[in-house]
Amino acid sequence: MSGHSKWHNIQKTKGAADAKRSQLFTKIAREMIVAVKQGGSGDPANNSRLATVIAKAKAANMPNDNIKRTIDKALGAGNSDNFESVVYEGYGPNGVAVIVEALTDNRQRTAPEVRHLLDKYGKGLGATGCVSWSFDQKGVIVIEREDLDEDTMMMDALDCGADDMQVEEEVFTVYTAPDAFGDVLAQLEEKGYAFLEASVQMVPQNYVKLTDETDIKNMEKLIDLLEENDDVQNVYHNWDQD
């Protein structure tokens, strides 16, 4: 089974954001609130989007108490949080494709901030659809290799309904169809697997190498500053960092 070294990219580009655990939990909580409101239920069994966010929260080691409080808050009559999903597409240095997913209560604040960063460190903001055509939406489940047997892991992933698996030095990365993500995750969890990351992501179909040191530094800065923005939930790109 094949695929690009996605976890390698995650390690390099998300390490700083993951270190800021409180900010990470805040972003996941915002996503959870939106999932509850849009799905009309605080029960993940009846709300697939919420189930996906809970899986992401657990993989990030978000405490169960935090998850429960967030769901209760979203269900509360006095909750006035009103976030909307916005996706921005643009280009980093040397034409690297960038997708920015945001949850915001003020587009007039978020859009200029994202545009400014893409203009300063990349090639600018593009029109809707300008780069998303070169990405596929997939469920991504990252499992630490440790002493796990590769053949057993591959068989279990396929038996649970996965589409593909990438074998890397430190991890196994399991890919699923977006609609199958929740079921595959639940079945792998039942088999005793623990997850380093679990979420539905935009996975590039192809990658762009950067060789110029200035381009590399600008791309790193662009990703870091986008991920530090409170409104930005996810940043996807096709920069090949291997």
C-alpha positions as CSV (number, residue, x, y, z in Angstrom):
1,M,0.0,0.0,0.0
2,S,1.3,3.5,-0.8
3,G,1.0,7.1,0.0
4,H,3.2,10.1,0.8
5,S,4.8,10.7,4.2
6,K,2.0,12.7,5.7
7,W,3.0,12.3,9.3
8,H,6.5,13.6,8.4
9,N,4.8,16.9,7.3
10,I,2.5,17.0,10.3
11,Q,5.5,16.7,12.7
12,K,7.3,19.6,11.1
13,T,4.4,22.0,10.6
14,K,2.2,21.3,13.6
15,G,4.7,20.8,16.3
16,A,4.6,24.4,17.4
17,A,0.8,24.5,17.5
18,D,0.5,21.2,19.3
19,A,2.9,22.5,22.0
20,K,0.3,25.2,22.7
21,R,-2.1,22.7,24.1
22,S,-4.6,25.2,25.5
23,Q,-4.9,26.9,22.0
24,L,-5.3,23.5,20.4
25,F,-8.1,22.5,22.8
26,T,-9.8,25.9,22.2
27,K,-9.8,25.3,18.5
28,I,-11.2,21.8,18.9
29,A,-13.8,23.0,21.3
30,R,-15.0,25.6,18.7
31,E,-15.2,22.9,16.1
32,M,-17.2,20.7,18.5
33,I,-19.7,23.5,19.3
34,V,-20.3,24.0,15.5
35,A,-20.7,20.3,15.1
36,V,-23.3,20.1,17.9
37,K,-25.3,23.1,16.5
38,Q,-25.2,22.0,12.9
39,G,-25.9,18.4,13.7
40,G,-28.7,19.2,16.2
41,S,-27.4,16.6,18.7
42,G,-24.9,16.2,21.4
43,D,-24.8,12.4,20.9
44,P,-22.0,11.3,18.6
45,A,-24.0,8.2,17.7
46,N,-26.6,10.5,16.1
47,N,-24.2,13.2,14.9
48,S,-21.4,12.0,12.6
49,R,-19.6,15.3,12.4
50,L,-19.5,15.5,16.2
51,A,-18.1,11.9,16.3
52,T,-15.3,13.0,14.0
53,V,-14.4,16.0,16.2
54,I,-14.5,13.9,19.3
55,A,-12.1,11.4,17.7
56,K,-9.8,14.3,16.9
57,A,-10.1,15.6,20.4
58,K,-9.2,12.2,21.9
59,A,-6.2,11.8,19.6
60,A,-5.0,15.2,20.9
61,N,-5.4,14.0,24.5
62,M,-8.2,16.4,25.2
63,P,-9.6,15.3,28.6
64,N,-13.1,13.7,28.6
65,D,-14.3,16.4,31.1
66,N,-13.4,19.1,28.6
67,I,-15.2,17.3,25.9
68,K,-18.3,16.9,28.0
69,R,-18.3,20.5,29.1
70,T,-18.0,21.7,25.6
71,I,-20.9,19.6,24.4
72,D,-23.0,20.7,27.3
73,K,-22.1,24.3,26.6
74,A,-23.1,23.9,22.9
75,L,-26.5,22.4,24.0
76,G,-27.1,25.2,26.5
77,A,-29.9,27.6,25.8
78,G,-27.7,30.6,26.7
79,N,-24.9,29.7,24.3
80,S,-24.6,32.6,21.8
81,D,-21.5,31.4,20.0
82,N,-22.1,31.7,16.3
83,F,-19.3,30.5,14.1
84,E,-19.3,29.9,10.4
85,S,-17.0,27.7,8.4
86,V,-14.9,29.5,5.8
87,V,-12.3,28.1,3.5
88,Y,-9.5,30.2,1.9
89,E,-7.3,29.0,-0.9
90,G,-4.0,30.4,-2.1
91,Y,-0.4,30.0,-2.9
92,G,2.8,29.8,-0.8
93,P,6.3,30.4,-2.2
94,N,7.0,28.8,-5.6
95,G,3.4,28.0,-6.1
96,V,2.9,25.7,-3.1
97,A,-0.9,25.1,-2.8
98,V,-2.4,26.2,0.5
99,I,-5.9,25.6,2.0
100,V,-6.9,27.3,5.2
101,E,-10.0,26.2,7.0
102,A,-11.4,28.7,9.5
103,L,-14.2,28.9,12.0
104,T,-15.0,32.6,12.6
105,D,-17.7,34.9,14.0
106,N,-16.3,37.8,11.9
107,R,-15.3,37.3,8.2
108,Q,-14.2,40.9,8.1
109,R,-11.6,40.1,10.6
110,T,-10.4,36.7,9.4
111,A,-10.2,37.3,5.6
112,P,-7.8,40.2,5.8
113,E,-5.5,38.4,8.3
114,V,-5.3,35.3,6.1
115,R,-4.8,37.4,2.9
116,H,-2.1,39.5,4.6
117,L,-0.1,36.4,5.5
118,L,-0.4,34.8,2.1
119,D,0.6,38.1,0.4
120,K,3.6,38.6,2.7
121,Y,5.0,35.1,2.8
122,G,3.6,33.5,-0.4
123,K,2.0,34.3,-3.7
124,G,-1.3,35.5,-2.4
125,L,-4.9,34.6,-1.9
126,G,-6.6,32.9,-4.8
127,A,-10.2,32.3,-5.9
128,T,-12.4,29.5,-4.4
129,G,-11.4,26.2,-6.1
130,C,-8.0,27.4,-7.3
131,V,-6.1,24.7,-5.4
132,S,-8.6,22.4,-3.8
133,W,-9.0,20.5,-7.0
134,S,-5.5,19.0,-6.4
135,F,-6.4,17.7,-2.9
136,D,-8.6,14.7,-1.8
137,Q,-10.6,14.6,1.4
138,K,-9.7,11.6,3.4
139,G,-9.9,10.2,6.9
140,V,-6.3,10.1,8.3
141,I,-5.5,7.9,11.3
142,V,-1.9,7.9,12.6
143,I,-0.7,5.1,14.8
144,E,2.7,4.8,16.5
145,R,4.6,1.8,15.2
146,E,6.3,0.8,18.5
147,D,6.4,-3.0,18.4
148,L,3.4,-3.4,16.1
149,D,3.7,-6.0,13.3
150,E,3.4,-4.3,9.9
151,D,1.4,-7.2,8.3
152,T,-1.0,-7.4,11.2
153,M,-1.6,-3.7,11.2
154,M,-2.2,-3.8,7.4
155,M,-4.6,-6.7,7.7
156,D,-6.5,-5.0,10.6
157,A,-6.7,-1.7,8.7
158,L,-8.2,-3.5,5.7
159,D,-10.6,-5.6,7.7
160,C,-11.8,-2.4,9.4
161,G,-12.6,-0.8,6.0
162,A,-9.5,1.3,5.4
163,D,-8.6,2.2,1.8
164,D,-4.9,2.5,2.2
165,M,-2.0,2.5,4.6
166,Q,1.4,4.3,4.6
167,V,4.2,2.6,6.4
168,E,6.7,5.0,7.8
169,E,9.7,4.7,10.1
170,E,7.9,5.7,13.3
171,V,4.2,5.4,12.4
172,F,1.5,3.8,10.3
173,T,-0.8,6.2,8.6
174,V,-4.2,4.7,7.7
175,Y,-6.4,6.4,5.1
176,T,-10.1,6.0,4.8
177,A,-13.0,7.4,2.8
178,P,-14.5,10.5,4.7
179,D,-17.8,8.7,5.2
180,A,-16.1,5.6,6.6
181,F,-13.7,7.4,8.9
182,G,-15.8,7.1,12.1
183,D,-16.5,3.4,11.6
184,V,-12.9,2.5,10.8
185,L,-11.7,4.5,13.8
186,A,-14.1,2.8,16.1
187,Q,-13.2,-0.7,14.9
188,L,-9.5,0.0,15.3
189,E,-10.1,1.4,18.8
190,E,-12.0,-1.8,19.6
191,K,-8.9,-3.8,18.5
192,G,-6.8,-1.9,21.0
193,Y,-5.0,0.6,18.8
194,A,-4.2,4.1,20.2
195,F,-4.0,7.1,17.9
196,L,-1.5,9.9,17.6
197,E,-3.8,11.8,15.2
198,A,-7.3,11.1,13.8
199,S,-9.2,13.5,11.6
200,V,-10.7,14.1,8.2
201,Q,-8.1,16.1,6.2
202,M,-7.3,17.4,2.7
203,V,-4.5,15.2,1.3
204,P,-2.5,16.5,-1.6
205,Q,-2.4,14.6,-4.9
206,N,1.0,15.8,-5.7
207,Y,3.8,17.8,-3.9
208,V,6.1,20.7,-4.6
209,K,9.7,20.8,-3.5
210,L,11.3,24.0,-2.2
211,T,15.1,24.4,-2.7
212,D,15.6,28.1,-2.1
213,E,16.3,28.8,1.6
214,T,14.3,32.0,1.5
215,D,11.3,30.1,0.2
216,I,11.6,27.5,2.8
217,K,11.8,30.0,5.6
218,N,8.8,31.9,4.2
219,M,6.8,28.7,4.0
220,E,7.6,27.7,7.5
221,K,6.7,31.3,8.7
222,L,3.4,31.2,6.7
223,I,2.3,27.9,8.2
224,D,3.3,28.9,11.8
225,L,1.5,32.2,11.7
226,L,-1.6,30.8,10.1
227,E,-1.8,28.1,12.7
228,E,-1.3,30.7,15.5
229,N,-4.4,32.6,14.3
230,D,-7.3,31.8,16.6
231,D,-9.8,31.6,13.8
232,V,-7.8,29.1,11.7
233,Q,-8.7,25.5,12.4
234,N,-6.6,23.6,9.8
235,V,-3.8,24.5,7.3
236,Y,-3.2,22.1,4.4
237,H,-0.5,22.4,1.8
238,N,1.4,20.3,-0.8
239,W,5.0,21.3,0.3
240,D,7.2,18.2,0.1
241,Q,9.4,18.4,3.2
242,D,11.2,15.1,2.7
